[in-house]
Amino acid sequence: MIWCRFEDAGVPVYGLAEDEWVTAVSGGPFGHYEKSDRRMPLAGLRLLPPVTPGTFFCAGLNYRAHAERAAYDGHAVPERPEVGYRANNALTGHLSPIVRPSDCAEPLVAEGELVAVIGRPVRHASVAEAREAVFGWTIGNDVSARGWQRSDRTFWRCKNSDTFKPMGPFIVTSDEVDPLASATTVRVDGEVRASFPTGDMLFGPYEYISAISRYITLSPGDVLWLGTDETATVVPGQVVEITIDGIGTLANPVIEEQLP
C-alpha cells in the first residue's frame, strides 16, 4: 500500500495512492481506517509530511564515506548504533519550499535519507522483531546550515530551522518494497549531484531500532532517519530532488526568507 497525507479544506487527511489517484480515508495507517468514496487526482493535492512523529529519531553518520569525511572535523566513525533527534517544527512536505533564513548567507546542504516509519510499539526488540515493527518507508532531506553547525553549541538551528526537514511524499509499506536493495539519488535542478546504494550503511535500520528499544520505547508513527552517504549544496532559486527506488521522489524548491 502507498499512503499519503494531504490538506483538505485546511485539515490533514490520510489517503491511499494508486495510479496517480488518491482515495481519502477516515482514520489512518496506524489503526482502524475506512476508505471513502472520494477519489482525487494526486497532482491536485497539497501533500503534507506523511506522518507527524511522536519522536523524530535520526541516525546521523551511518555511511562510511560520510563518516570518514566528518572525521576530519573531529567526529569518530561510529562503532555502534547511536541515535539523535530532530524537531517536528522543521518538517515540511513534498513540493513545499525549503526556506533559507535571511541571516544565513551560505549554501545549504541537502542530504537524501531513507526513513523507517514505526508501525507498532517496540521495546527490548531483537533485530527480527525490529524488522516486524517497521510499517513502511519514506524519504527525508536532512537540510543543514554547516556554518551554524560548526559555530553553535547544539544543532538547534543548523538542522531544525523551519522547513529544514522535508519528508515524503509517501509511505510505502514494507511488503511493497525493500529499500535496502535500492539506490538513493540526489538531483539539483535536474543534475545528479549524489548517488549511492541505499543499503550500504554502517548499521541497518533493524539494528538501530533494536539498539534504541533497549532504552527507549518506539511508538507507531515514530520515524528513524537513516543517514546519507553523499551530500549536495543548494541555494535559493534551485530545486532539490531525492529519489529512492521503489519509494518515489521528494522534491522541494529552495527560497530566501522574506522578512516583513
Secondary structure, 3 states (H helix, E strand, C coil): CEEEEEEECCEEEEEEEECCEEEEEEECCCCCEEEEEEEEEHHHCCECCCCCCCCEEECCCCCHHHHHHHHCCCCCCCCCCCCEECCHHHEECCCCCEEECCCCCCCEEEEEEEEEEECCCECCCCHHHHHHHEEEEEEEECCECHHHHHHCCCCCCCCCCCCCEEEEEEEEECCCCCHHHCEEEEEECCEEEEEEECCCCCCCHHHHHHHHHCCCCECCCCEEECCCCCEEEECCCCEEEEEECCCEEEEEEEEECCCC
